[in-house]
Amino acid sequence: MQPEHWTARRLRFTLWVAGAVAAFGVIGAVLSALRAPETLTWAAATGAAVAGGWAAETFMRRLEERR
């Protein structure tokens, strides 16, 4: 098994951050627009960030498996 190339590691990290930030922003903006309580908004946005990061990581693994 070959060691992971540094560009693949960087891409994986970038996708993880992008997925987390995008999910956090979208859920936070939607709940803020709906005038949800701040405690609900922050909790849901944080949970969405975790899920977005996980989804991006899963996506990257699937792409690597195809190669």
C-alpha positions in Angstrom: 0.0 0.0 0.0 1.4 3.4 -1.0 1.6 6.2 1.5 -0.9 9.0 0.9 0.5 11.9 -1.2 0.6 15.3 0.5 -1.8 16.8 -2.1 -4.4 14.2 -1.3 -4.0 14.9 2.4 -4.4 18.6 1.8 -7.4 18.0 -0.5 -9.1 15.8 2.1 -8.6 18.4 4.8 -9.8 21.2 2.6 -13.0 19.3 1.7 -13.5 18.5 5.4 -13.3 22.2 6.3 -15.4 23.3 3.4 -18.1 20.8 4.2 -18.2 21.8 7.8 -18.2 25.6 7.1 -20.9 25.3 4.4 -23.2 23.2 6.6 -22.7 25.5 9.6 -23.4 28.6 7.5 -26.5 27.2 5.7 -28.2 25.8 8.8 -27.3 28.9 10.8 -28.6 31.3 8.2 -31.9 29.3 7.7 -32.6 29.1 11.4 -31.7 32.7 12.0 -34.0 33.7 9.1 -36.8 31.7 10.8 -36.1 33.5 14.0 -35.3 30.4 16.0 -33.9 30.8 19.5 -30.1 31.3 19.5 -29.5 28.2 21.6 -31.3 26.1 19.0 -29.5 27.8 16.1 -26.0 27.4 17.5 -26.6 23.8 18.5 -28.1 22.8 15.2 -25.4 24.7 13.2 -22.7 22.9 15.2 -24.3 19.6 14.6 -24.6 20.4 10.9 -20.9 21.3 10.8 -19.9 17.9 12.3 -22.2 16.2 9.8 -20.9 18.3 6.9 -17.3 17.4 7.8 -18.1 13.7 8.0 -19.9 13.8 4.7 -17.0 15.5 3.0 -14.6 12.9 4.5 -16.8 10.1 3.2 -17.0 11.7 -0.2 -13.2 11.9 -0.4 -12.8 8.2 0.6 -15.2 7.1 -2.1 -13.3 9.1 -4.7 -10.0 7.5 -3.6 -11.5 4.0 -3.7 -12.4 4.5 -7.3 -8.8 5.2 -8.3 
